[in-house]
C-alpha cells in the first residue's frame, strides 16, 4: 500500500470514528434522520454546501469544461448552486414550519397516504443514482491514488461508505461535513494555485484558455434546449430529500433560510474552481480519453506530494459528504414512509435499526449501479431528472395553493414520469420540459374535479 492510499484510508477512518462517537447520542428516529432538529447556522450551512458539492461538481464539472468549454448551457456549478438559493428564497421557511422527517410526509398530509408512498418510490431512485455516482467517483480516486484496478477501487469504496453511513445518522453526517467541507476548500485551492504556478502564472493560464473556450451562447442547441439544461438542476433538484432534510433539521426558520442561501452561494464560488481547472487542463493536458480524469491527472503531474495528498483529500471529502446523505435519504424514505406505516407501534429502537439496515441494502444497490455505469456526470443528470417534474409541481402547488387533491397529485406524478420516460426512450431533446408540462397539465385538469384542500395546521400563521 503506497503512502497516499494509506493517508486516504486514515482520513476515512477519522470520519468513521466521528460517526461512531455521535452514534452513541442517537436514541430516536428523529435523532438519526433529522439530527434532533437542532442544527445551528454553521452546521446547517456547512452540511448543505458539503452535501451538494459532490463528485459530479469536481470530476463531472471539470470534465465537461475540459471537453466542451463553458457557456450558458453549463450547469455546474451555476445552476445547481442557484437551486440551493432557490430553496432558501422560496421553500425553506414553509417547509421548516411543517416539521417534516421526509418530503413525502408533506405529500401525505397535503394529499393522501397513497401519494406519499408513490412519491417515496419516485424519490428513492433519484438518491440511489446520486449515491452510485459518488461511489464510482470514490472508486476512481482510490484507483488513481493506490494503483488499484478501477473495479476493485469501486468495491472498496462501496464497503467504506456503507459502513461510514450506517453508524451515525444525520448529526454525524453534518459534523463530518464541516471537516470534509474545510478539507475540500483547502484541497481545491491548493490544487488551483499549484496548477496555475506550473502553467506560468495567472496571465499565462488565462491566455492558454483562450476566449473560444468561454462562450455566452452555446454553439449548438435551441433556446428551449438551454432552458432544459437549467431546469433539470434547478427545478429537478430543489425537491431532493438531501436538501429538504437539512432545512427540516435546522433549529429555526431563519437558520433554515439563511443556511440554504449561504450554502448555495458557497457552492457556486468553490465550484468555479474545478471548472476553471478543466478549462486550463484542455491546454495543459490535451487529448485525454476520459475528460473526467482531468483533475486527478492535473494533480498528479503538477503538484508536490503534499499538494497531491491535499487534492486527494478534497476529492474524498466531496464524495463522502454527499454519498452518506444520499444513502441515508434512500433509507429514510424506505423505512419511514414505506415500511413503518405497516408495522404495529414500532419502538424507536426498531425504527433506528430499520433505517440502518436500509442504508446497507441501498448501499449494495448503489454499488451495483456504480459498477455498471461509465460516467459520473451521466448518473447525476439522470438522478436530477427522473420523476422530479411531478414532485416539483405537487410541492409548489401544494405549498402555495389550496387547489387540487390526491387525484391531481397522482396525475402530476404519473403523467410527468410517463412523459419523461417516453421522451427519453425516443431520444427527445426536451424530456424534462415535456414532463414538467405534462405534470402541470395533469394536476390542473384533475384539480377542477375535487374540492379545495384544507389549510394544514402547521402552515397557519400564528
C-alpha positions, 0 to 999 in steps of 0.5 A: 500500500503506497503512502497516499492510499494509506493517508486516504484510508486514515482520513476515512477512518477519522470520519468513521470514528466521528460517526461512531462517537455521535452514534452513541447520542442517537436514541430516536428516529428523529435523532438519526434522520433529522439530527434532533432538529437542532442544527445551528447556522454553521452546521446547517450551512456547512452540511448543505454546501458539503452535501451538494458539492459532490463528485459530479461538481469536481470530476463531472464539472471539470470534465465537461469544461475540459471537453466542451468549454463553458457557456450558458448551457453549463450547469455546474456549478451555476445552476445547481448552486442557484437551486440551493438559493432557490430553496432558501428564497422560496421553500425553506421557511414553509417547509421548516414550519411543517416539521417534516422527517421526509418530503413525502410526509408533506405529500401525505398530509397535503394529499393522501397516504397513497401519494406519499408512498408513490412519491417515496418510490419516485424519490428513492431512485433519484438518491440511489443514482446520486449515491452510485455516482459518488461511489464510482467517483470514490472508486476512481480516486482510490484507483488513481491514488493506490494503483488499484484496478478501477473495479476493485477501487469501486468495491472498496469504496462501496464497503467504506461508505456503507459502513461510514453511513450506517453508524451515525445518522444525520448529526454525524453526517453534518459534523463530518461535513464541516471537516470534509467541507474545510478539507475540500476548500483547502484541497481545491485551492491548493490544487488551483494555485499549484496548477496555475504556478506550473502553467506560468502564472495567472496571465499565462493560464488565462491566455492558454484558455483562450476566449473560444473556450468561454462562450455566452451562447452555446454553439449548438442547441435551441433556446428551449434546449438551454432552458432544459439544461437549467431546469433539470438542476434547478427545478429537478433538484430543489425537491431532493430529500438531501436538501429538504432534510437539512432545512427540516433539521435546522433549529429555526426558520431563519437558520433554515433560510439563511443556511440554504442561501449561504450554502448555495452561494458557497457552492457556486464560488468553490465550484468555479474552481474545478471548472476553471481547472478543466478549462486550463487542463484542455491546454495543459493536458490535451487529448485525454480519453476520459475528460473526467480524469482531468483533475486527478491527472492535473494533480498528479503531474503538477503538484508536490506530494503534499499538494497531491495528498491535499487534492486527494483529500478534497476529492474524498471529502466531496464524495463522502459528504454527499454519498452518506446523505444520499444513502441515508435519504434512500433509507429514510424514505424506505423505512419511514414512509414505506415500511413503518406505516405497516408495522404495529407501534414500532419502538424507536429502537426498531425504527433506528435499526430499520433505517440502518439496515436500509442504508446497507441494502441501498448501499449494495444497490448503489454499488451495483449501479456504480459498477455498471455505469461509465460516467459520473456526470451521466448518473447525476443528470439522470438522478436530477431528472427522473420523476422530479417534474411531478414532485416539483409541481405537487410541492409548489402547488401544494405549498402555495395553493389550496387547489387540487387533491390526491387525484391531481397529485397522482396525475402530476406524478404519473403523467410527468414520469410517463412523459419523461420516460417516453421522451427519453426512450425516443431520444427527445431533446426536451424530456424534462420540459415535456414532463414538467408540462405534462405534470402541470397539465395533469394536476390542473385538469384533475384539480377542477374535479375535487374540492379545495384542500384544507389549510394544514395546521402547521402552515397557519400563521400564528 
